[in-house]
Amino acid sequence: MPRTVYVALLGLSLIWGGSFYFIKMLLHDFGPWSIACLRSTCGLLVVLLIMLAFRKPFGFRTIPWGAMFVMAAINTALPWTLIAFSEERIPSGMASILNATTPIWTVLIGMLFFRGRSGRMQWIGLGIATAGLLVLLGIKPGALLSVDGIGFAGMMGAACCYGIGSQLSKRLSVRGCTMYQITYGTLLSSAALSGVFALTTESMSLPKLTSMTNLPMIAGLGLFGSGFAYILFYYMVEKGSAEFASMVTYLVPSTALIWGYALLDETIKWNMLAGLVIILAGVFLAGRRAPRRIARQELRRNPR
């Protein structure tokens, strides 16, 4: 893989680490669907401007919009809404750690539905990550009762959606769509879907949209956390792999914990740090491939 993929990985982790903070702040004035809609719309504007500036083809008629809409719902609109929904109930730091299970879901879903192969390391990694979740939630039986079950389930649902979406995005790019077309198609579909639910189930007023307190948060979450971030994400999927792109969640929790501690006065408990380390260890093992398998794949690509 090119070195720029690793630069993109670092940049994306810094952007998405701050997204949990922006979401937490916007929840004071907006509902989960509204936040997902604002995030998608602002991100879409950034992508469109970049495509116009670099004269990238839109290919509106050639994009498989049915598949694009499904992917946008699974990989964007639904998980973004679930994250905001969960952050109404759990700290942003814990939400980011639970989001770190995304690579586990990516590997597991790849094995179950996309003909991915499983090995001993994958199953060991899954077991370790599960143990990490138990540590994160609290070792003592009484501590488990203090964790909001709905918030926990919402974040696990978001991570599962990301795992499915990562696999689908790789298949879609193979069908001829560029990373720019996938990005703007995804954000356009997500804005439409989340916008319908936001307008029918939540309220969004102009004074709150134009508030000097909310505007920086909307810009940070939408322009950077969705526009620039998704270009980086699909670049990693295209130049690397779906599994590699999902590895951004290795770095996001650390950044999000720092943001939450410094800006939201959230407490960083020992079990959160211990759970993070154990989860990431499990994710690392689950994402590894045996050397022989890698060699066989390289041989198929370069038979000479």
DOLUM-323722 format. One record per residue (C-alpha): chain; residue number from 1; x negated, y, z. Coordinates in nm, 4 decimals. Example, Ala and Ser with C-alpha at 12.3 -4.5 7.8 and 13.67 -1.06 7.14 Angstrom:
# residues 2
 kette  nr       c1       c2       c3
     A   1  -1.2300  -0.4500   0.7800
     A   2  -1.3670  -0.1060   0.7140
END
This chain:
# residues 304
 kette  nr       c1       c2       c3
     A   1   0.0000   0.0000   0.0000
     A   2  -0.1206   0.3580  -0.0651
     A   3  -0.2468   0.5609   0.2289
     A   4   0.0277   0.8174   0.1742
     A   5   0.2767   0.5578   0.2983
     A   6   0.1142   0.5690   0.6419
     A   7   0.1166   0.9497   0.6384
     A   8   0.4882   0.9340   0.5561
     A   9   0.5397   0.6917   0.8458
     A  10   0.3782   0.9308   1.0945
     A  11   0.5659   1.2342   0.9626
     A  12   0.8999   1.0557   0.9699
     A  13   0.8484   0.9401   1.3276
     A  14   0.7874   1.2996   1.4397
     A  15   1.1010   1.4226   1.2616
     A  16   1.3314   1.1447   1.3773
     A  17   1.2001   1.1603   1.7320
     A  18   1.3381   1.5126   1.7541
     A  19   1.6699   1.4139   1.5995
     A  20   1.7892   1.2573   1.9244
     A  21   1.7392   1.5932   2.0964
     A  22   1.9255   1.7846   1.8233
     A  23   2.2183   1.5427   1.8421
     A  24   2.2373   1.5761   2.2195
     A  25   2.2539   1.9548   2.1954
     A  26   2.5153   1.9591   1.9167
     A  27   2.7467   1.7283   2.1111
     A  28   2.8436   2.0273   2.3253
     A  29   3.0390   2.1756   2.0328
     A  30   3.0872   1.8988   1.7744
     A  31   3.2171   1.5434   1.7621
     A  32   3.0176   1.2434   1.6331
     A  33   3.1772   1.2429   1.2854
     A  34   3.1257   1.6189   1.2513
     A  35   2.7574   1.5854   1.3408
     A  36   2.7167   1.3089   1.0823
     A  37   2.8901   1.5279   0.8216
     A  38   2.6746   1.8340   0.8970
     A  39   2.3630   1.6211   0.8924
     A  40   2.4500   1.4640   0.5575
     A  41   2.5542   1.7922   0.3934
     A  42   2.2450   1.9877   0.4985
     A  43   2.0206   1.7014   0.3986
     A  44   2.1913   1.6800   0.0606
     A  45   2.1230   2.0486  -0.0072
     A  46   1.7529   1.9993   0.0622
     A  47   1.7279   1.6972  -0.1670
     A  48   1.9136   1.8726  -0.4495
     A  49   1.6817   2.1749  -0.4281
     A  50   1.3738   1.9507  -0.4305
     A  51   1.5017   1.7572  -0.7312
     A  52   1.5746   2.0790  -0.9187
     A  53   1.2333   2.2237  -0.8318
     A  54   1.0455   1.9137  -0.9499
     A  55   1.2877   1.8501  -1.2384
     A  56   1.3801   1.5023  -1.1210
     A  57   1.6616   1.3371  -1.3209
     A  58   1.9894   1.3024  -1.1335
     A  59   2.1242   1.0168  -1.3455
     A  60   2.4736   1.0711  -1.2079
     A  61   2.6401   0.8431  -1.4608
     A  62   2.3844   0.5626  -1.4283
     A  63   2.3982   0.5309  -1.0494
     A  64   2.6063   0.2336  -0.9271
     A  65   2.8323   0.4474  -0.7084
     A  66   3.0264   0.1570  -0.5657
     A  67   2.7122  -0.0014  -0.4224
     A  68   2.5778   0.3425  -0.3281
     A  69   2.8904   0.4248  -0.1288
     A  70   2.8705   0.0943   0.0587
     A  71   2.5040   0.1528   0.1386
     A  72   2.5726   0.5115   0.2504
     A  73   2.8477   0.3945   0.4840
     A  74   2.6262   0.1253   0.6383
     A  75   2.2898   0.3017   0.6389
     A  76   2.3929   0.6623   0.7021
     A  77   2.7472   0.7679   0.7942
     A  78   2.8300   0.4883   1.0392
     A  79   2.4951   0.4652   1.2273
     A  80   2.4631   0.8442   1.2550
     A  81   2.8114   0.8605   1.4018
     A  82   2.7388   0.5713   1.6378
     A  83   2.4196   0.7375   1.7613
     A  84   2.6051   1.0599   1.8409
     A  85   2.8857   0.8572   2.0006
     A  86   2.6320   0.6704   2.2163
     A  87   2.4462   0.9841   2.3216
     A  88   2.7690   1.1079   2.4769
     A  89   2.7230   0.8251   2.7258
     A  90   2.3508   0.7461   2.7573
     A  91   2.0311   0.9584   2.7682
     A  92   1.8649   1.0400   2.4362
     A  93   1.5481   0.8609   2.5497
     A  94   1.7304   0.5347   2.6102
     A  95   1.9120   0.5750   2.2779
     A  96   1.5785   0.6045   2.0973
     A  97   1.4439   0.2912   2.2667
     A  98   1.7521   0.0912   2.1703
     A  99   1.7070   0.2250   1.8185
     A 100   1.3635   0.0614   1.8248
     A 101   1.5329  -0.2769   1.7816
     A 102   1.5971  -0.1847   1.4160
     A 103   1.3024  -0.3903   1.2785
     A 104   1.4334  -0.6941   1.4663
     A 105   1.7718  -0.6543   1.2997
     A 106   1.6006  -0.5977   0.9635
     A 107   1.4076  -0.9238   0.9918
     A 108   1.7054  -1.1202   1.1256
     A 109   1.9458  -0.9899   0.8601
     A 110   1.6848  -1.0526   0.5918
     A 111   1.6618  -1.4156   0.7021
     A 112   2.0376  -1.4662   0.7229
     A 113   2.1605  -1.2839   0.4134
     A 114   1.8684  -1.1944   0.1861
     A 115   1.6783  -1.5221   0.1691
     A 116   1.4087  -1.4039   0.4056
     A 117   1.1960  -1.6754   0.5612
     A 118   1.1648  -1.7246   0.9342
     A 119   0.8670  -1.8607   1.1216
     A 120   0.7560  -1.9252   1.4739
     A 121   0.6325  -1.5672   1.5189
     A 122   0.9698  -1.4259   1.4154
     A 123   1.1572  -1.6294   1.6735
     A 124   0.9001  -1.5534   1.9461
     A 125   0.9310  -1.1855   1.8621
     A 126   1.3106  -1.1997   1.8844
     A 127   1.2863  -1.3622   2.2263
     A 128   1.0378  -1.1059   2.3568
     A 129   1.2447  -0.8145   2.2266
     A 130   1.5532  -0.9572   2.3971
     A 131   1.3604  -0.9761   2.7243
     A 132   1.2582  -0.6145   2.6706
     A 133   1.6216  -0.5110   2.6404
     A 134   1.6982  -0.6789   2.9724
     A 135   1.4115  -0.4891   3.1363
     A 136   1.5322  -0.1654   2.9778
     A 137   1.8822  -0.2140   3.1157
     A 138   1.7500  -0.2892   3.4645
     A 139   1.6100  -0.6038   3.6231
     A 140   1.8308  -0.5908   3.9326
     A 141   2.1885  -0.7148   3.8808
     A 142   2.3286  -0.3977   4.0330
     A 143   2.1331  -0.1815   3.7903
     A 144   2.3129  -0.3355   3.4946
     A 145   2.6361  -0.1833   3.6186
     A 146   2.4885   0.1669   3.5897
     A 147   2.4320   0.1325   3.2151
     A 148   2.7228   0.2462   3.0010
     A 149   2.8214  -0.0637   2.8061
     A 150   2.9966   0.1294   2.5292
     A 151   2.6959   0.3518   2.4751
     A 152   2.4678   0.0481   2.4671
     A 153   2.6930  -0.1346   2.2194
     A 154   2.7104   0.1742   1.9990
     A 155   2.3321   0.2007   1.9711
     A 156   2.2946  -0.1702   1.8989
     A 157   2.5579  -0.1327   1.6286
     A 158   2.3635   0.1595   1.4787
     A 159   2.0397  -0.0423   1.4793
     A 160   2.2178  -0.3324   1.3097
     A 161   2.3521  -0.0957   1.0434
     A 162   2.0014   0.0327   0.9782
     A 163   1.8768  -0.3233   0.9389
     A 164   2.1401  -0.3995   0.6771
     A 165   2.0859  -0.0677   0.5030
     A 166   1.7095  -0.1166   0.4781
     A 167   1.7601  -0.4447   0.2949
     A 168   2.0252  -0.2978   0.0651
     A 169   1.8113   0.0062  -0.0219
     A 170   1.5309  -0.2162  -0.1486
     A 171   1.7701  -0.4093  -0.3715
     A 172   1.9201  -0.0876  -0.5041
     A 173   1.5831   0.0596  -0.6010
     A 174   1.5046  -0.2596  -0.7968
     A 175   1.8164  -0.1950  -1.0045
     A 176   1.6550   0.1153  -1.1528
     A 177   1.7359   0.3978  -0.9111
     A 178   1.4523   0.6271  -0.8056
     A 179   1.3988   0.7202  -0.4418
     A 180   1.5397   1.0666  -0.5189
     A 181   1.8547   0.9241  -0.6755
     A 182   1.9057   0.6890  -0.3827
     A 183   1.8557   0.9746  -0.1369
     A 184   2.0964   1.2226  -0.2923
     A 185   2.3476   0.9496  -0.3762
     A 186   2.3386   0.8226  -0.0192
     A 187   2.3729   1.1663   0.1382
     A 188   2.6496   1.2713  -0.1028
     A 189   2.8493   0.9572  -0.0263
     A 190   2.7824   0.9922   0.3462
     A 191   2.8906   1.3580   0.3504
     A 192   3.2157   1.2682   0.1760
     A 193   3.2911   0.9734   0.4051
     A 194   3.2017   1.1383   0.7355
     A 195   3.3679   1.4617   0.6226
     A 196   3.7026   1.2865   0.5768
     A 197   3.6893   1.1416   0.9288
     A 198   3.5625   1.4693   1.0778
     A 199   3.8475   1.6694   0.9257
     A 200   4.1146   1.4199   1.0308
     A 201   3.9953   1.3284   1.3805
     A 202   3.7871   1.6216   1.5080
     A 203   3.7809   2.0019   1.5035
     A 204   3.5034   2.2154   1.3545
     A 205   3.5260   2.5959   1.3915
     A 206   3.3307   2.8621   1.2020
     A 207   3.2087   3.0436   1.5179
     A 208   3.0476   2.7234   1.6404
     A 209   2.8916   2.6579   1.2993
     A 210   2.7391   3.0052   1.2827
     A 211   2.6320   3.0188   1.6470
     A 212   2.2651   3.1137   1.6866
     A 213   2.2368   2.8312   1.9367
     A 214   2.3698   2.5667   1.6988
     A 215   2.2131   2.6837   1.3714
     A 216   1.8549   2.5795   1.4632
     A 217   1.9859   2.2418   1.5800
     A 218   2.1851   2.1884   1.2587
     A 219   1.8832   2.2917   1.0516
     A 220   1.6490   2.0623   1.2429
     A 221   1.8849   1.7650   1.2223
     A 222   2.0108   1.8220   0.8683
     A 223   1.7319   1.9857   0.6706
     A 224   1.4467   1.7915   0.8275
     A 225   1.6069   1.4917   0.9985
     A 226   1.8117   1.4010   0.6895
     A 227   1.6794   1.5781   0.3802
     A 228   1.3012   1.5545   0.4043
     A 229   1.3198   1.2494   0.6309
     A 230   1.5205   1.0346   0.3919
     A 231   1.2921   1.1146   0.1027
     A 232   1.0053   0.9907   0.3195
     A 233   1.2048   0.6838   0.4227
     A 234   1.2964   0.5742   0.0706
     A 235   0.9414   0.6497  -0.0432
     A 236   0.8186   0.3956   0.2115
     A 237   1.0806   0.1431   0.1001
     A 238   0.9799   0.1892  -0.2640
     A 239   0.6023   0.1907  -0.2168
     A 240   0.5951  -0.0477   0.0770
     A 241   0.8864  -0.2625   0.1908
     A 242   1.2129  -0.2467   0.3835
     A 243   1.0411  -0.4066   0.6823
     A 244   0.7556  -0.1537   0.6744
     A 245   0.9947   0.1411   0.6502
     A 246   1.1865   0.0179   0.9539
     A 247   0.8597   0.0164   1.1502
     A 248   0.9028   0.3919   1.1956
     A 249   1.0943   0.2966   1.5087
     A 250   0.7600   0.1918   1.6613
     A 251   0.6731   0.5589   1.7031
     A 252   1.0103   0.7336   1.7358
     A 253   1.0891   0.6323   2.0993
     A 254   0.7698   0.7858   2.2367
     A 255   0.8419   1.1159   2.0636
     A 256   1.2072   1.1109   2.1670
     A 257   1.1183   1.0385   2.5311
     A 258   0.8860   1.3392   2.5355
     A 259   1.1507   1.5630   2.3751
     A 260   1.4142   1.4442   2.6222
     A 261   1.1852   1.4920   2.9216
     A 262   1.0565   1.8358   2.8169
     A 263   1.3730   1.9907   2.6748
     A 264   1.6650   1.8044   2.8369
     A 265   1.5130   1.7285   3.1799
     A 266   1.5916   1.3593   3.1308
     A 267   1.4278   1.1202   3.3744
     A 268   1.1814   0.8668   3.2360
     A 269   1.2177   0.5576   3.4538
     A 270   0.9593   0.2830   3.4826
     A 271   1.1918   0.0196   3.3370
     A 272   1.2426   0.2384   3.0283
     A 273   0.8684   0.2495   2.9608
     A 274   0.8243  -0.1194   3.0405
     A 275   1.1220  -0.2135   2.8233
     A 276   0.9854  -0.0005   2.5383
     A 277   0.6468  -0.1745   2.5490
     A 278   0.8049  -0.5227   2.5572
     A 279   1.0521  -0.4417   2.2781
     A 280   0.7789  -0.3045   2.0528
     A 281   0.5633  -0.6100   2.1207
     A 282   0.8511  -0.8312   2.0134
     A 283   0.9165  -0.6163   1.7084
     A 284   0.5499  -0.6364   1.6099
     A 285   0.5454  -1.0157   1.6321
     A 286   0.8776  -1.0512   1.4488
     A 287   0.7478  -0.8346   1.1657
     A 288   0.4277  -1.0330   1.1167
     A 289   0.3839  -1.2764   0.8317
     A 290   0.1586  -1.5764   0.8372
     A 291  -0.1731  -1.5309   0.6481
     A 292  -0.1027  -1.8326   0.4271
     A 293   0.2366  -1.6949   0.3270
     A 294   0.0800  -1.3584   0.2413
     A 295  -0.1836  -1.5349   0.0336
     A 296   0.0806  -1.7328  -0.1556
     A 297   0.2753  -1.4153  -0.2298
     A 298  -0.0364  -1.2407  -0.3566
     A 299  -0.1161  -1.5399  -0.5733
     A 300   0.2287  -1.5232  -0.7347
     A 301   0.1818  -1.1514  -0.8045
     A 302  -0.1752  -1.1922  -0.9360
     A 303  -0.2140  -1.5488  -1.0665
     A 304  -0.5579  -1.4714  -1.2047
END
